Amino acid sequence: MTRRTPLNEAHRALGARMVDFAGWDMPVQYSSVIAEHEAVRNAVGLFDVSHMGEVEFKGPGALETVNGLISNDLARIADGQAVYAGLLNEQGGFVDDVVAYRFSPERILICVNASNREKDFAWMKAHARGVTPVDRSDDYAQIAVQGPKAVGLVQRLTKTDVSQVGTYRFAEGEVAGKRAIISRTGYTGEDGFELYCAPGDAAALWSALLTEGQQDGVKACGLGARDSLRTEMKYALYGNDIDDAHTALEAGLGWIVKLDKAGGFIGKDALVAQKAAGVKRKLVGFELTGAGIPRHGYPIKKDGNLVGETTSGTMGPTVKKPIGIGYVPTELSAEGSTFDVEIRGRAVPAVVVKTPFLKKS
């Protein structure tokens, strides 16, 4: 049975086109993907991300327990900070990519992808050595407020001084009179917040943000804009760009892997060995230099031979170019390397470029 977030009726009232996404009935767009994309780049957009999951570790030893599960290091950050990290399998591939919030050494909250909620919780429960995780997914709704006018919008609705909440930091307070975790995180490349609130408060908070944001040009945004925004930043999407068969080093996410972390983590030994032997394939960003739009699953060929696969692709609404992400042999990963992307039987030339595709001023 398809699941619904607490904002499902609000999406329908706004005329959203709804689709099934990972078993959830979610809005893909309200007006147009490009208009919603541009609203986030130039003003502010709202996303319902209540389908994401949350797992809590609470009690003495919570930090040490989570640190044994994730690739990044919670011991290196302060209370009130968050880290992007991988849950890795023994081969160094991704069980999922997550954001871990450090409330204190005895309380850690992990936000996981919607498609992996049940899998991740079962994996954490099986591998946790110390504190037992609790699935809190049904206790939270989540609204992402993203764009250059996001900070001003949220500030007008809260007494918390959000100017003091730095990137990848969070505070607890009230927004529009509703208790919320105010997290300066996001998945669009723009400034903004992800607001975690009680499911019963989500509709009122969503409505308050839409009403107060009218002066900013706020738009409700769907999954379509979320995908084009994150692709322009080369942010990885689980199931497309990262999965259990590709390691963090291959994905270019070595910066979230702390091989020197005290106590280690699952997957460390495989990554140490891979680093010593040399990475054989890498996830790169490319632009098409011929006509076409790259899409997930399109073959990547060199001199007619299959060498890789496109994992994500789109016509970037802001960069106004056909851009893609894909795994290629390491010898083809340098900036300026060329290959072909096969689009419906036609070889379209492409060149590896520096990422993110969108250069922020």
C-alpha positions as CSV (number, residue, x, y, z in Angstrom):
1,M,0.0,0.0,0.0
2,T,1.4,3.4,-1.0
3,R,2.3,5.5,2.0
4,R,1.3,9.2,2.5
5,T,3.0,11.9,4.4
6,P,1.1,14.3,6.7
7,L,1.2,16.9,3.8
8,N,-0.5,14.7,1.2
9,E,-3.8,16.6,1.3
10,A,-1.9,19.9,1.1
11,H,-0.1,18.8,-2.0
12,R,-3.4,17.7,-3.7
13,A,-5.0,21.0,-2.7
14,L,-2.2,22.8,-4.5
15,G,-2.8,20.8,-7.6
16,A,0.4,18.8,-7.5
17,R,1.0,15.9,-9.9
18,M,1.5,12.9,-7.6
19,V,3.7,9.9,-8.3
20,D,4.8,6.8,-6.5
21,F,8.3,7.2,-5.1
22,A,9.9,4.4,-3.1
23,G,6.4,3.4,-2.0
24,W,5.3,6.9,-1.1
25,D,2.6,9.1,-2.8
26,M,4.7,12.2,-3.5
27,P,4.5,15.4,-5.5
28,V,6.8,15.4,-8.6
29,Q,5.8,19.0,-9.6
30,Y,3.1,21.6,-9.0
31,S,3.5,24.0,-11.9
32,S,6.7,23.1,-13.8
33,V,10.0,21.6,-12.8
34,I,11.9,24.5,-14.3
35,A,9.8,27.2,-12.5
36,E,10.3,25.3,-9.2
37,H,14.0,24.9,-9.8
38,E,14.4,28.6,-10.5
39,A,12.4,29.5,-7.4
40,V,15.0,27.7,-5.3
41,R,18.0,29.2,-7.1
42,N,16.6,32.8,-7.0
43,A,14.1,33.0,-4.1
44,V,12.9,30.1,-1.9
45,G,11.2,26.8,-2.3
46,L,9.5,24.3,0.0
47,F,9.9,20.5,-0.2
48,D,8.0,17.9,1.7
49,V,10.7,15.4,2.7
50,S,8.7,13.7,5.5
51,H,9.2,10.4,3.8
52,M,12.8,10.3,5.0
53,G,13.5,8.1,8.0
54,E,15.0,8.8,11.4
55,V,16.7,6.5,13.8
56,E,17.7,7.5,17.3
57,F,20.5,6.2,19.5
58,K,20.0,7.3,23.1
59,G,22.0,6.5,26.3
60,P,25.6,6.1,27.5
61,G,27.8,5.0,24.6
62,A,25.5,6.3,21.9
63,L,28.3,8.3,20.1
64,E,30.7,5.3,20.2
65,T,28.0,3.0,18.9
66,V,27.1,5.2,16.0
67,N,30.7,5.9,15.2
68,G,31.2,2.2,14.7
69,L,28.4,2.2,12.1
70,I,29.2,5.4,10.0
71,S,32.2,6.3,8.0
72,N,32.5,9.9,9.3
73,D,33.5,10.8,12.8
74,L,31.1,12.2,15.4
75,A,33.9,12.7,17.9
76,R,35.4,15.5,15.7
77,I,32.3,17.6,15.9
78,A,30.5,19.5,18.8
79,D,27.0,19.1,20.2
80,G,24.6,20.9,17.8
81,Q,26.5,19.8,14.7
82,A,25.7,17.2,12.0
83,V,27.8,15.2,9.6
84,Y,27.2,13.6,6.2
85,A,28.3,10.0,6.3
86,G,28.0,6.6,4.8
87,L,26.7,3.4,6.2
88,L,29.0,1.0,4.5
89,N,29.0,-2.7,4.0
90,E,32.1,-4.9,4.6
91,Q,33.2,-4.3,1.0
92,G,33.1,-0.5,1.4
93,G,29.9,-0.1,-0.7
94,F,26.9,1.9,0.5
95,V,24.1,0.5,2.6
96,D,23.0,4.2,2.5
97,D,24.2,7.8,2.8
98,V,22.9,9.6,5.9
99,V,23.1,12.7,8.0
100,A,24.0,12.1,11.7
101,Y,23.0,14.8,14.3
102,R,24.9,15.0,17.5
103,F,22.6,16.4,20.3
104,S,25.1,15.1,22.9
105,P,27.4,12.1,23.2
106,E,24.4,10.2,24.6
107,R,21.8,11.2,21.9
108,I,22.5,10.8,18.2
109,L,19.7,11.1,15.5
110,I,20.4,9.7,12.0
111,C,18.3,10.7,9.0
112,V,18.2,8.0,6.3
113,N,16.8,7.8,2.7
114,A,13.1,7.1,2.3
115,S,13.8,4.1,0.1
116,N,16.0,2.5,2.8
117,R,14.1,3.2,6.0
118,E,13.4,-0.4,6.9
119,K,16.6,-1.8,5.5
120,D,18.8,0.7,7.3
121,F,17.0,0.2,10.7
122,A,17.4,-3.6,10.4
123,W,21.1,-3.2,9.4
124,M,21.8,-0.8,12.3
125,K,20.0,-3.1,14.8
126,A,22.0,-6.1,13.6
127,H,25.4,-4.3,13.6
128,A,25.1,-1.9,16.6
129,R,27.5,-2.8,19.4
130,G,26.3,-1.0,22.5
131,V,23.2,1.2,22.4
132,T,20.1,-0.3,20.7
133,P,18.6,1.9,17.9
134,V,15.0,3.1,18.0
135,D,13.1,3.8,14.7
136,R,11.7,7.3,15.2
137,S,10.5,7.7,11.5
138,D,6.9,8.0,12.4
139,D,7.6,10.7,15.0
140,Y,8.9,13.3,12.6
141,A,7.7,15.1,9.5
142,Q,10.3,17.1,7.6
143,I,10.0,20.3,5.5
144,A,13.0,21.6,3.5
145,V,13.1,25.4,3.0
146,Q,15.8,26.2,0.4
147,G,17.0,29.2,-1.5
148,P,18.6,32.6,-1.0
149,K,15.5,33.9,0.8
150,A,15.1,30.9,3.0
151,V,16.9,32.3,6.0
152,G,14.8,35.5,6.1
153,L,11.6,33.5,5.7
154,V,12.3,31.1,8.6
155,Q,13.7,34.0,10.8
156,R,10.3,35.8,10.5
157,L,8.6,32.8,11.9
158,T,10.9,32.0,14.8
159,K,12.4,33.6,17.9
160,T,15.5,31.5,17.5
161,D,18.3,33.6,16.0
162,V,18.9,31.4,12.9
163,S,21.9,33.6,11.9
164,Q,23.7,31.8,14.7
165,V,22.9,28.4,13.2
166,G,25.9,27.7,10.9
167,T,26.1,25.2,8.0
168,Y,25.6,21.7,9.2
169,R,24.6,22.9,12.6
170,F,21.1,22.8,14.2
171,A,19.0,24.3,17.0
172,E,15.8,23.3,18.7
173,G,13.1,26.0,18.9
174,E,9.6,26.9,17.6
175,V,8.8,27.9,14.0
176,A,5.3,29.3,13.5
177,G,4.5,28.2,17.0
178,K,5.5,24.6,16.3
179,R,8.4,22.8,18.0
180,A,11.1,22.0,15.5
181,I,14.6,21.0,14.9
182,I,16.0,23.8,12.8
183,S,18.8,22.3,10.8
184,R,21.0,24.3,8.3
185,T,21.3,21.4,5.9
186,G,19.8,20.7,2.5
187,Y,20.2,18.9,-0.9
188,T,19.9,21.7,-3.4
189,G,23.2,23.7,-3.2
190,E,21.4,26.7,-1.8
191,D,21.3,28.1,1.7
192,G,18.3,27.0,3.9
193,F,17.0,24.7,6.5
194,E,15.4,21.3,7.0
195,L,12.7,21.6,9.7
196,Y,11.9,18.5,11.7
197,C,8.5,18.7,13.4
198,A,5.8,16.5,14.8
199,P,3.6,14.9,12.0
200,G,0.5,16.6,13.5
201,D,2.2,20.0,13.2
202,A,3.4,19.6,9.6
203,A,0.4,21.0,7.7
204,A,0.2,24.1,9.9
205,L,3.9,24.7,9.5
206,W,3.8,24.2,5.7
207,S,0.8,26.6,5.4
208,A,2.6,29.2,7.6
209,L,5.7,29.0,5.4
210,L,3.7,29.4,2.2
211,T,1.7,32.3,3.5
212,E,4.7,34.2,5.1
213,G,6.8,33.4,2.0
214,Q,4.5,35.1,-0.5
215,Q,6.5,38.3,-0.3
216,D,9.6,36.2,-1.1
217,G,8.1,34.5,-4.1
218,V,8.0,31.1,-2.4
219,K,6.9,28.0,-4.3
220,A,6.0,24.5,-3.3
221,C,8.5,22.2,-5.1
222,G,8.4,18.6,-6.1
223,L,10.7,15.7,-6.7
224,G,11.5,16.9,-10.2
225,A,13.1,20.1,-9.1
226,R,14.8,18.4,-6.2
227,D,16.5,16.0,-8.7
228,S,17.7,18.7,-11.1
229,L,18.9,20.9,-8.3
230,R,21.0,18.2,-6.7
231,T,22.3,17.0,-10.1
232,E,23.7,20.5,-10.9
233,M,25.7,20.2,-7.6
234,K,26.7,16.5,-8.3
235,Y,25.1,15.5,-5.0
236,A,24.8,11.7,-5.0
237,L,21.5,10.0,-5.1
238,Y,21.3,6.5,-3.5
239,G,20.2,3.9,-6.0
240,N,21.5,6.0,-8.9
241,D,25.0,7.3,-8.1
242,I,25.8,5.2,-5.0
243,D,24.8,1.7,-4.0
244,D,26.1,-1.4,-2.3
245,A,28.3,-2.2,-5.3
246,H,30.2,1.0,-5.5
247,T,32.6,2.1,-2.7
248,A,32.9,5.5,-1.1
249,L,36.3,6.0,-2.7
250,E,35.0,5.2,-6.2
251,A,32.1,7.7,-5.6
252,G,34.5,10.5,-4.8
253,L,33.3,10.6,-1.3
254,G,36.6,9.9,0.4
255,W,36.1,13.1,2.4
256,I,33.4,11.4,4.5
257,V,35.6,8.4,5.2
258,K,37.8,8.8,8.3
259,L,40.2,5.9,8.0
260,D,42.1,7.1,11.1
261,K,39.0,7.1,13.3
262,A,39.5,5.5,16.8
263,G,37.6,2.2,16.9
264,G,37.3,2.0,13.1
265,F,34.0,1.3,11.3
266,I,32.4,-1.3,9.1
267,G,34.0,-1.3,5.6
268,K,37.2,0.4,6.7
269,D,39.5,-2.6,5.9
270,A,38.2,-2.9,2.4
271,L,38.7,0.9,1.8
272,V,42.2,0.8,3.2
273,A,43.0,-2.1,0.8
274,Q,41.4,-0.3,-2.2
275,K,43.2,2.9,-1.5
276,A,46.5,1.0,-1.3
277,A,45.8,-0.9,-4.6
278,G,44.4,2.1,-6.4
279,V,40.8,2.9,-7.4
280,K,39.9,1.3,-10.7
281,R,36.8,3.4,-11.5
282,K,35.5,6.8,-10.5
283,L,32.3,8.7,-10.5
284,V,32.7,11.8,-12.7
285,G,30.6,14.7,-14.0
286,F,30.4,15.2,-17.7
287,E,28.8,17.5,-20.3
288,L,27.5,16.4,-23.6
289,T,29.1,18.2,-26.5
290,G,26.6,16.8,-29.0
291,A,22.8,17.0,-29.0
292,G,20.9,15.0,-26.4
293,I,20.1,14.6,-22.7
294,P,21.9,11.9,-20.7
295,R,19.7,9.8,-18.5
296,H,20.2,7.1,-15.8
297,G,21.3,3.8,-17.3
298,Y,22.7,5.2,-20.6
299,P,25.9,3.3,-21.7
300,I,29.2,5.1,-21.7
301,K,31.5,4.0,-24.5
302,K,35.1,4.7,-25.6
303,D,36.0,3.8,-29.2
304,G,32.8,1.8,-29.4
305,N,33.6,-0.3,-26.3
306,L,31.3,-0.2,-23.2
307,V,33.4,1.3,-20.3
308,G,30.7,2.6,-17.9
309,E,27.2,3.8,-17.3
310,T,25.4,7.1,-16.7
311,T,24.0,7.2,-13.2
312,S,22.2,10.5,-13.3
313,G,21.6,13.1,-16.0
314,T,19.4,16.1,-17.0
315,M,19.3,19.3,-18.9
316,G,20.5,21.6,-16.1
317,P,17.9,24.4,-15.8
318,T,20.5,26.9,-14.3
319,V,23.7,25.8,-16.1
320,K,21.6,25.4,-19.3
321,K,23.7,22.4,-20.5
322,P,23.0,18.6,-20.8
323,I,24.9,17.3,-17.8
324,G,25.5,13.8,-16.4
325,I,27.2,11.7,-13.8
326,G,28.6,8.3,-14.3
327,Y,31.3,5.7,-13.4
328,V,34.2,5.4,-15.8
329,P,37.6,3.7,-15.6
330,T,40.1,5.9,-13.7
331,E,42.2,6.6,-16.8
332,L,39.1,8.3,-18.3
333,S,38.3,10.3,-15.1
334,A,40.5,13.4,-15.5
335,E,39.0,16.7,-16.5
336,G,39.0,17.0,-20.3
337,S,38.8,13.3,-20.9
338,T,36.3,12.4,-23.7
339,F,34.0,9.4,-24.4
340,D,30.6,8.8,-25.9
341,V,27.2,8.4,-24.2
342,E,24.9,6.1,-26.1
343,I,21.4,7.7,-26.5
344,R,18.9,5.4,-28.2
345,G,21.6,3.8,-30.3
346,R,23.3,7.1,-31.1
347,A,26.8,7.9,-29.9
348,V,26.9,11.4,-28.4
349,P,30.3,12.9,-27.5
350,A,30.9,14.0,-23.9
351,V,33.7,15.6,-21.9
352,V,34.6,15.2,-18.2
353,V,34.3,18.5,-16.4
354,K,35.0,19.9,-13.0
355,T,32.1,19.6,-10.6
356,P,29.8,20.9,-9.2
357,F,28.4,21.9,-12.5
358,L,27.0,25.0,-11.0
359,K,29.7,27.4,-9.8
360,K,28.3,29.4,-6.9
361,S,29.5,33.0,-6.4
